[in-house]
Amino acid sequence: MSPLISSFYSVFFFPQTVKQNQNRGSVPVPLWHRIISLFSKENKKKKTLIVLGTGWGAFRLLKSVDTKEYRVLVVSPRNHFLFTPLLAITTVGTLEFRSISESIRSTRRNVEYYQAECRDIIPETKTIKVKGVLHEKPFEMKYDKLLIAVGAQNNTFNIPGVLDHAYFLKELPDARRIRRRILECFEEAALPDTTDSERRRLLNFVIVGGGPTGIEFAGELNDFFWEDLTKAFPNIPAHEVRITVLEASNKILSAFDGRLVDYTMRSFRKRGIDLRTGSLVKEVKQGEVLLQDGTRILCGLIVWSTGVAPRPFIKELTNLPKDEFGRIMVNDHLKVKDTEDVYAVGDCSAVEGHRYPATAQVAQQQAAYLAKSLNSEVKGKDVQPFVFHNLGMMAYIGGYSSILDTPAIKGSGLVAWMSWRSAYLTRLGSIKSKIQVPFEWARTFLFGRDVSTF
C-alpha cells in the first residue's frame, strides 16, 4: 500500500489514532479534528504575538486581533481580567468578587495563556525571559510581535510604613482584604471589653487619596454603614463611626469639572464624611497616620489610593526608552521608540508629545487601535496615527448619587447615578457578567449586603 493511501486510510477509518506526545503520553485525535486540519488555515505559518499583561489594554486587544494571522500568547501572573471601575463596590459586598472578573482562558478561542511573569526583554533577538509563577523556573519565548500592557502599581511616594500598614485597592485580593478588615473592625468594636478609645480608633476609616478610586470607596463605605452595618451592629454608637479622606492637594477629583467637585464636597460633608485637602502624609504606622503638620490620626483601616507608578518589571528594563516618570516611550503608532515590533499601551507607556490620563478608556482605545493596526499590517494596509477621543469620566459618591463629566454633558445626582450604572453595565467583559451584576444589584437592594466574614 502506498504511503498516500495509507495516510488516507488511517485518517478516515481509524479516528482514534493515537498521537504520541513526549510530555503527556498518548492523546486520542478525534476524526472530525483530523479532517478539519487537512483544510484549515491553521497549518500555515503564523506570526507569534506575545501579550504581556491581562489588564484593559491586553483584554481589548485579545478581543479584536486576527487569530487567523497571529498565534497569540498571553503571559501574565494574573489569569483573569478585572473590571476595575466596579472594584470598590466589592469591598462592601454590593457585588461579589467573581462578578467583575473574566478568565483569560475563556476570553477567546485560539489564545494561549501562560501563568508566568516576564523578567526581561531582548529586542535584538526578539526574545523574552520568563519565570513561571507556580514552579518559578525560568524559560525563554520567541516573538514576532510583542505588546507590553502590564499596567502600573500603586504609588507610595516612598512614604515610610505604607507598604506595611496600608491597604491598596488595585486587585481582587486587595478588595477581599479590605472587606474582611472592615468587618473585623466592627466585630472588635462590638466586644464588651473594648475600651471607648480603642473603639473610636477601630471605627475611624482613613482613605488617603482624593481621586476617583478613593472617593468612590468612601461613598460605598458610607452606604454600607448606614444601610447595613447599623442594623447588624446596633450596640455600636453611630456617631463614633468616621470616614476620613486625606488629599495632598487643595482639590479632590482634579480631573473633574469644578462644579462637580463642589457638589461632591457638599455631599460628603452633608453625610458626615471628613474631607481634608492639603493634608500631606508623613508616615504610616500600625493603626495610625502621621501628617506633615504633626497631626496624628488613629484608625482601624488605612486605604491607600494616591495614583500609580511603574511596576518593578518596567523599572528594571534598561534597554527601552522611558520618560521622566519611568514609563516606556512610544510613538504615535504605539511602537516603542528605537525598537522593531515592540509595542506598549496603557499606564506603563507614554505617547511622545501627548499626556494622556491613566485611565481604562485610554488603554482600551490604544489596544483597539493597535489590533486594527496589526490586522492591517498583514494585509499590507497603511494605518493612521493613534488619536485619543475623550469620552468623559464618571464617579459614584454614595447615596445613590454620581457625577458625570463628559464633553457634551455634565451632571450629578440620581440621573447621573443611573447613567453611571448603565454605562458600566454595557461595558462588562461578558454576557455572563452583564446578567450576573444586575441580579446582585437587585439582591443587595432587596436583602442588603452580607456582613459575614470567611
C-alpha positions as CSV (number, residue, x, y, z in Angstrom):
1,M,0.0,0.0,0.0
2,S,1.4,3.4,-0.9
3,P,2.1,6.0,1.8
4,L,-0.6,8.3,0.4
5,I,-3.3,5.6,0.5
6,S,-2.1,4.5,3.9
7,S,-2.4,8.0,5.3
8,F,-5.9,8.5,3.8
9,Y,-6.9,5.1,5.3
10,S,-5.7,5.9,8.8
11,V,-7.5,9.3,8.9
12,F,-10.9,8.1,7.8
13,F,-11.0,4.6,9.2
14,F,-9.1,4.9,12.5
15,P,-10.4,8.1,14.2
16,Q,-8.8,7.3,17.5
17,T,-5.3,7.1,16.0
18,V,-3.0,7.9,18.9
19,K,-0.7,10.9,18.7
20,Q,2.5,10.5,20.6
21,N,3.4,13.3,22.9
22,Q,6.6,13.0,24.9
23,N,5.2,15.2,27.7
24,R,1.6,14.0,28.0
25,G,1.8,10.4,26.7
26,S,-0.8,9.2,24.2
27,V,-3.6,11.6,23.2
28,P,-6.5,10.4,21.0
29,V,-7.2,12.5,18.0
30,P,-10.9,12.7,17.0
31,L,-11.9,12.0,13.4
32,W,-13.5,15.5,12.9
33,H,-10.4,17.2,14.2
34,R,-8.2,15.4,11.7
35,I,-10.5,16.1,8.8
36,I,-10.7,19.8,9.6
37,S,-7.0,20.0,10.0
38,L,-6.5,19.0,6.4
39,F,-8.3,22.1,5.1
40,S,-7.6,24.5,8.0
41,K,-5.6,27.7,7.6
42,E,-4.0,26.8,11.0
43,N,-1.4,24.9,9.1
44,K,0.1,28.0,7.6
45,K,2.9,29.8,9.3
46,K,1.6,32.4,11.7
47,K,3.4,35.3,13.3
48,T,3.7,34.9,17.1
49,L,2.2,37.8,19.0
50,I,3.1,37.8,22.7
51,V,1.0,39.9,25.0
52,L,2.3,40.8,28.5
53,G,-0.5,41.5,30.9
54,T,-4.2,40.8,31.3
55,G,-5.5,44.4,32.0
56,W,-7.6,46.7,30.0
57,G,-5.2,47.0,27.1
58,A,-4.4,43.3,26.8
59,F,-8.0,42.3,27.2
60,R,-9.3,44.7,24.5
61,L,-6.6,43.6,22.0
62,L,-7.4,39.9,22.5
63,K,-11.0,40.7,21.5
64,S,-10.0,42.1,18.1
65,V,-6.7,40.8,16.9
66,D,-6.9,38.4,14.0
67,T,-6.0,34.9,15.3
68,K,-6.0,33.6,11.8
69,E,-2.9,35.7,11.2
70,Y,-1.3,35.6,14.6
71,R,-0.5,33.0,17.1
72,V,-1.5,34.9,20.3
73,L,0.3,34.0,23.5
74,V,-0.6,35.8,26.8
75,V,2.0,35.9,29.6
76,S,0.8,37.3,33.0
77,P,0.9,36.3,36.7
78,R,-2.9,37.2,36.8
79,N,-5.1,34.7,34.9
80,H,-8.1,37.0,34.7
81,F,-9.3,40.4,33.5
82,L,-10.6,42.7,36.2
83,F,-13.3,45.3,35.6
84,T,-11.7,47.9,37.9
85,P,-14.5,50.6,37.8
86,L,-16.6,48.3,40.0
87,L,-13.8,47.1,42.3
88,A,-14.8,49.5,45.1
89,I,-18.3,48.0,45.2
90,T,-16.9,44.6,46.0
91,T,-15.2,45.8,49.2
92,V,-18.6,46.3,50.8
93,G,-20.4,43.3,49.4
94,T,-22.7,45.0,46.9
95,L,-21.2,42.8,44.2
96,E,-19.3,39.5,44.6
97,F,-15.7,39.4,43.5
98,R,-16.1,37.0,40.6
99,S,-18.8,39.1,39.1
100,I,-16.3,41.6,37.8
101,S,-13.6,39.2,36.7
102,E,-13.2,37.2,33.4
103,S,-10.9,34.3,32.9
104,I,-8.3,34.9,30.2
105,R,-8.5,31.3,29.2
106,S,-12.2,31.6,28.2
107,T,-11.8,35.1,26.7
108,R,-11.4,33.8,23.1
109,R,-10.5,30.6,21.3
110,N,-7.1,30.2,19.8
111,V,-5.4,32.3,22.5
112,E,-2.8,30.6,24.7
113,Y,-2.2,31.7,28.2
114,Y,0.8,31.1,30.4
115,Q,0.7,32.0,34.1
116,A,4.2,33.5,34.3
117,E,5.9,36.8,34.6
118,C,8.2,38.4,32.1
119,R,11.6,39.3,33.6
120,D,13.4,40.8,30.7
121,I,13.0,41.7,27.0
122,I,15.8,41.3,24.4
123,P,14.7,43.2,21.3
124,E,17.8,42.3,19.3
125,T,16.9,38.6,19.3
126,K,13.1,39.1,19.7
127,T,13.2,37.0,22.9
128,I,11.7,37.5,26.4
129,K,12.9,35.9,29.6
130,V,10.1,34.4,31.6
131,K,9.6,32.8,35.0
132,G,6.7,30.6,35.9
133,V,4.5,31.7,38.8
134,L,4.0,28.3,40.2
135,H,7.2,26.4,39.6
136,E,9.4,29.6,39.4
137,K,11.6,28.1,36.7
138,P,13.0,30.4,34.1
139,F,12.5,29.9,30.4
140,E,12.6,31.9,27.1
141,M,10.0,32.7,24.5
142,K,10.4,34.0,20.9
143,Y,8.1,36.6,19.4
144,D,7.5,38.3,16.1
145,K,5.4,41.0,17.7
146,L,5.4,42.0,21.4
147,L,2.8,44.0,23.3
148,I,3.7,45.4,26.7
149,A,0.5,46.0,28.6
150,V,1.4,45.3,32.3
151,G,-0.3,48.4,33.7
152,A,1.1,50.2,36.8
153,Q,1.2,49.7,40.5
154,N,0.1,52.0,43.5
155,N,2.4,54.9,44.1
156,T,3.6,55.1,47.7
157,F,5.8,58.1,47.1
158,N,8.4,56.3,49.3
159,I,6.4,57.3,52.4
160,P,7.5,55.1,55.4
161,G,5.1,52.4,56.5
162,V,2.7,52.5,53.5
163,L,3.7,49.0,52.2
164,D,3.5,47.5,55.7
165,H,0.4,49.1,57.2
166,A,-1.9,50.4,54.4
167,Y,-4.3,48.6,52.2
168,F,-4.3,49.1,48.4
169,L,-7.3,48.9,46.1
170,K,-5.9,47.6,42.9
171,E,-6.7,43.9,42.6
172,L,-9.4,41.5,43.8
173,P,-7.2,40.2,46.7
174,D,-7.0,43.8,47.8
175,A,-10.7,44.2,47.8
176,R,-11.2,41.0,49.7
177,R,-8.7,42.1,52.4
178,I,-10.4,45.5,52.8
179,R,-13.8,43.9,53.1
180,R,-12.6,41.5,55.8
181,R,-10.8,44.3,57.7
182,I,-13.9,46.5,57.7
183,L,-15.9,43.7,59.3
184,E,-13.1,42.8,61.7
185,C,-13.1,46.4,63.0
186,F,-16.8,46.4,63.7
187,E,-16.7,42.9,65.3
188,E,-13.8,44.0,67.6
189,A,-15.5,47.3,68.4
190,A,-18.7,45.4,69.4
191,L,-16.9,43.3,72.0
192,P,-17.9,44.3,75.6
193,D,-14.3,44.6,76.8
194,T,-13.2,47.1,74.1
195,T,-12.4,50.4,75.7
196,D,-14.0,53.6,74.4
197,S,-10.8,55.0,73.0
198,E,-10.0,51.7,71.2
199,R,-13.5,51.5,69.8
200,R,-13.2,55.1,68.4
201,R,-9.9,54.1,66.8
202,L,-11.3,51.0,65.2
203,L,-14.3,52.9,63.8
204,N,-12.2,55.6,62.1
205,F,-11.6,54.6,58.4
206,V,-8.9,56.6,56.7
207,I,-8.7,56.9,52.9
208,V,-5.5,58.5,51.5
209,G,-6.1,60.0,48.1
210,G,-8.9,62.1,46.7
211,G,-9.0,60.6,43.2
212,P,-12.0,58.7,41.7
213,T,-11.0,55.4,43.4
214,G,-10.7,56.9,46.9
215,I,-13.9,59.0,46.5
216,E,-15.9,56.0,45.3
217,F,-14.7,53.8,48.1
218,A,-15.6,56.5,50.6
219,G,-19.1,56.7,49.2
220,E,-19.5,52.9,49.1
221,L,-18.3,52.6,52.7
222,N,-20.6,55.3,53.9
223,D,-23.6,53.5,52.2
224,F,-22.5,50.2,53.8
225,F,-22.5,51.7,57.2
226,W,-25.8,53.4,57.1
227,E,-27.7,50.8,55.2
228,D,-26.4,47.6,56.7
229,L,-23.8,47.9,59.5
230,T,-26.0,50.0,61.7
231,K,-28.6,47.2,61.7
232,A,-26.0,44.4,62.1
233,F,-24.2,46.2,65.0
234,P,-27.0,48.0,66.9
235,N,-24.8,48.3,70.0
236,I,-22.2,50.4,68.2
237,P,-22.8,54.2,68.6
238,A,-23.4,55.6,65.1
239,H,-21.8,58.9,65.9
240,E,-18.4,57.2,66.6
241,V,-18.0,55.9,63.1
242,R,-15.9,58.2,61.0
243,I,-14.7,58.2,57.4
244,T,-11.7,60.4,56.8
245,V,-10.4,61.3,53.3
246,L,-7.0,62.8,53.1
247,E,-5.9,64.6,49.9
248,A,-2.5,66.2,49.5
249,S,-3.5,68.9,47.0
250,N,-6.1,71.6,47.5
251,K,-8.7,69.8,45.4
252,I,-10.2,66.4,45.1
253,L,-11.1,64.8,41.8
254,S,-8.6,67.1,40.0
255,A,-9.6,66.0,36.5
256,F,-13.4,66.8,37.0
257,D,-15.2,70.0,36.4
258,G,-15.1,72.4,39.4
259,R,-18.8,72.5,39.9
260,L,-19.0,68.7,40.1
261,V,-16.1,68.8,42.7
262,D,-18.0,71.3,44.8
263,Y,-21.1,69.2,44.6
264,T,-19.1,66.2,45.8
265,M,-17.6,68.1,48.7
266,R,-21.0,69.4,49.8
267,S,-22.5,65.9,49.6
268,F,-19.7,64.3,51.6
269,R,-19.9,66.9,54.4
270,K,-23.7,66.6,54.5
271,R,-23.4,62.8,55.1
272,G,-20.6,63.2,57.7
273,I,-17.5,62.3,55.7
274,D,-14.5,64.2,56.9
275,L,-12.8,65.5,53.8
276,R,-9.4,67.1,54.4
277,T,-7.5,68.8,51.5
278,G,-3.9,70.0,51.8
279,S,-3.1,67.0,54.1
280,L,0.3,65.6,53.4
281,V,1.1,62.2,54.9
282,K,4.5,61.9,56.6
283,E,4.4,58.4,57.9
284,V,2.0,55.4,58.3
285,K,2.1,53.2,61.4
286,Q,0.0,50.4,62.6
287,G,-3.4,51.9,63.2
288,E,-2.1,55.5,62.8
289,V,-1.4,58.1,60.1
290,L,1.0,60.9,60.8
291,L,0.7,64.2,58.8
292,Q,3.3,66.7,57.9
293,D,1.8,69.3,60.2
294,G,2.1,66.9,63.1
295,T,-1.5,65.7,63.3
296,R,-1.9,62.1,64.4
297,I,-5.0,60.2,63.1
298,L,-5.8,56.9,64.9
299,C,-7.7,54.5,62.8
300,G,-8.7,50.9,62.2
301,L,-8.2,50.8,58.4
302,I,-6.0,52.8,56.1
303,V,-6.8,52.5,52.3
304,W,-4.1,54.0,50.1
305,S,-5.2,55.3,46.7
306,T,-2.8,58.0,45.5
307,G,-2.2,57.4,41.8
308,V,0.1,55.0,40.0
309,A,3.8,54.3,39.4
310,P,5.7,51.9,37.1
311,R,5.8,48.3,38.1
312,P,9.2,46.8,39.1
313,F,9.4,44.9,35.7
314,I,9.2,48.3,33.9
315,K,11.7,49.9,36.2
316,E,14.2,47.1,35.6
317,L,14.0,47.3,31.8
318,T,17.1,49.3,31.0
319,N,17.2,48.8,27.2
320,L,13.9,50.6,26.4
321,P,13.5,54.4,26.3
322,K,11.4,55.9,29.1
323,D,10.0,59.3,30.1
324,E,10.8,61.2,33.3
325,F,8.1,59.2,35.1
326,G,9.6,55.9,34.2
327,R,7.0,54.9,31.6
328,I,8.0,53.3,28.2
329,M,8.1,55.9,25.4
330,V,6.1,55.0,22.3
331,N,5.5,56.9,19.0
332,D,2.1,57.9,17.6
333,H,1.7,54.3,16.3
334,L,2.3,53.0,19.8
335,K,5.5,51.3,18.8
336,V,8.4,51.5,21.4
337,K,11.0,54.0,20.2
338,D,14.2,52.6,18.7
339,T,12.8,49.1,18.5
340,E,11.3,46.8,16.0
341,D,7.9,45.1,16.5
342,V,7.6,46.0,20.2
343,Y,4.5,48.0,21.3
344,A,3.2,49.3,24.6
345,V,-0.2,50.5,25.7
346,G,-1.9,51.7,28.9
347,D,-0.4,53.0,32.1
348,C,3.0,51.5,31.5
349,S,3.5,53.7,28.4
350,A,3.7,57.3,27.4
351,V,3.0,58.6,23.8
352,E,5.6,61.0,22.7
353,G,4.2,64.6,22.6
354,H,1.0,63.7,24.4
355,R,-0.1,63.5,28.1
356,Y,-3.0,61.1,28.4
357,P,-4.7,60.3,31.7
358,A,-4.0,57.0,33.4
359,T,-7.5,55.6,32.7
360,A,-9.1,52.5,31.4
361,Q,-10.5,54.2,28.3
362,V,-7.1,55.3,27.2
363,A,-5.8,51.7,27.4
364,Q,-8.9,50.4,25.6
365,Q,-8.7,52.8,22.8
366,Q,-5.0,52.2,22.3
367,A,-5.4,48.5,22.3
368,A,-8.3,48.7,19.8
369,Y,-6.2,50.9,17.5
370,L,-3.2,48.5,17.8
371,A,-5.3,45.4,17.0
372,K,-6.6,47.2,13.9
373,S,-3.0,48.2,13.0
374,L,-1.7,44.7,13.4
375,N,-4.5,43.3,11.4
376,S,-4.0,45.8,8.6
377,E,-0.2,45.3,8.6
378,V,-0.5,41.6,7.5
379,K,-2.8,42.8,4.7
380,G,-0.4,45.5,3.5
381,K,-2.6,48.4,4.5
382,D,-1.5,51.7,6.0
383,V,-2.7,52.8,9.4
384,Q,-3.1,56.4,10.6
385,P,-1.5,57.6,13.9
386,F,-3.4,57.0,17.1
387,V,-5.8,59.6,18.2
388,F,-7.4,59.6,21.7
389,H,-11.1,60.5,22.0
390,N,-12.1,61.6,25.4
391,L,-15.4,60.0,26.3
392,G,-15.6,61.6,29.7
393,M,-15.5,60.4,33.3
394,M,-17.9,59.2,36.0
395,A,-17.6,58.6,39.7
396,Y,-20.0,57.3,42.4
397,I,-20.1,59.4,45.5
398,G,-22.6,57.5,47.6
399,G,-26.3,57.9,48.5
400,Y,-27.5,56.9,45.0
401,S,-25.7,59.8,43.6
402,S,-22.9,60.1,41.0
403,I,-21.1,62.8,39.0
404,L,-20.9,62.7,35.2
405,D,-18.3,64.7,33.3
406,T,-18.3,64.4,29.5
407,P,-17.5,66.8,26.7
408,A,-21.2,67.1,26.0
409,I,-22.9,66.6,29.4
410,K,-22.1,67.4,33.0
411,G,-24.4,66.2,35.6
412,S,-24.8,64.9,39.2
413,G,-27.3,63.2,41.4
414,L,-29.7,60.3,40.8
415,V,-29.8,60.6,37.0
416,A,-26.1,60.6,36.8
417,W,-26.0,57.6,39.1
418,M,-28.4,55.8,36.7
419,S,-26.2,56.7,33.8
420,W,-23.1,55.5,35.7
421,R,-24.6,52.1,36.3
422,S,-26.0,51.8,32.8
423,A,-22.7,52.7,31.2
424,Y,-20.6,50.3,33.2
425,L,-23.2,47.5,32.8
426,T,-22.8,47.7,29.0
427,R,-19.0,47.6,29.2
428,L,-18.7,44.5,31.3
429,G,-16.5,41.9,29.7
430,S,-19.0,39.1,29.0
431,I,-22.7,38.2,28.8
432,K,-22.4,36.3,32.0
433,S,-21.3,39.4,33.9
434,K,-24.0,41.5,32.2
435,I,-26.6,39.1,33.6
436,Q,-25.0,38.4,37.0
437,V,-24.2,42.0,38.0
438,P,-27.8,43.3,37.7
439,F,-29.1,40.4,39.7
440,E,-26.6,41.1,42.5
441,W,-27.5,44.8,42.5
442,A,-31.2,43.7,42.9
443,R,-30.3,41.3,45.6
444,T,-28.5,44.0,47.6
445,F,-31.3,46.4,47.2
446,L,-33.9,43.8,48.4
447,F,-32.0,42.0,51.1
448,G,-29.0,44.1,52.0
449,R,-25.3,43.3,52.0
450,D,-23.7,40.3,53.7
451,V,-21.8,41.1,56.9
452,S,-20.3,37.6,57.5
453,T,-16.5,37.0,57.4
454,F,-14.9,33.9,55.9
